[in-house]
Amino acid sequence: MRVLISMAALGLAVACAPQIPDSGAGFDTTFDEALEQEAAIAGARTGASVPPPRVVSQETLAPAQPLVGTTPLAAPTAVAATQTDTAQPVVVSRADTSQTGSADDIAQETAAALAAASQNSGVAPLEASPSNPAPQALSNPAISDENDFAAVSSRESIESDAARIAKNKQSYQAVAPTALPDRPSDTGPNIVTYALSTQNNPGARVYQRTGLNLATKSQRNCAKFPSPDQAQIEFLSRGGPQRDRLALDPDGDGFACSWDPRPFRLAAQG
């Protein structure tokens, strides 16, 4: 009795268990059949009748027009089309001959381009090479040849030179020298006259200078002048060389801010 009850319970358990799907089912379907199934599913979704891809026609495209001046293209291969395709055959071409022009037009344009390119100076192009001879110089009227004896002697003579010299002498104008104007005495100190009146060199003490930090003060005040000549003029106008109110001559040589009288002396000797 217990055995019968156990067998009945096992049977009920097997009947209630879910069935495990076969993961390998459907692998015996060919590739074309799978495409037909997908087409059928797509047609069912859209409501349109999609023919299976295996149904093709043997309709071929018309031969393409060859390019101008090139080798004709090979005949196109068969193109797949459905039985429900009622469109006209499509002509495929690599180039539109209406835009490139005919062979005669291209020949005329090429001839015109070659003719334009040949209209140069008439001199053939020269290949660059160290062995090439020197190019011949062309005549240029803008360049003078007065230094070329052969060119001048061919058109000039002793008589023509004498006539040209006489003509140039007639255009001379003699200017008589005049006396130099007197220098006004109210223009301030003359550093040239002062330089010629001195004999000591820069750095040789002649005048006594007293004060604190004369070198620092001199450096600061000399920087205010654009040149040593201007500093010397100001130094002389303020009582120099005996007095040095601005500390422009701290060493007492009579020359302010590195002013040097020797160039003026040498100019007077020459």
VENTAFEN-V338690 format. One record per run of one state. SS is the DSSP state (alpha for helix, beta for strand, coil for the rest). FROM is the first residue (numbers start at 1). TO is the last residue. If there is no record, write none. Layout:
[[SS/FROM/TO] [SS/FROM/TO]]
This chain:
[[coil/1/1] [alpha/2/16] [coil/17/30] [alpha/31/46] [coil/47/96] [alpha/97/100] [coil/101/102] [alpha/103/118] [coil/119/148] [alpha/149/153] [coil/154/157] [alpha/158/170] [coil/171/190] [alpha/191/197] [coil/198/213] [alpha/214/222] [coil/223/227] [alpha/228/237] [coil/238/261] [alpha/262/269] [coil/270/270]]
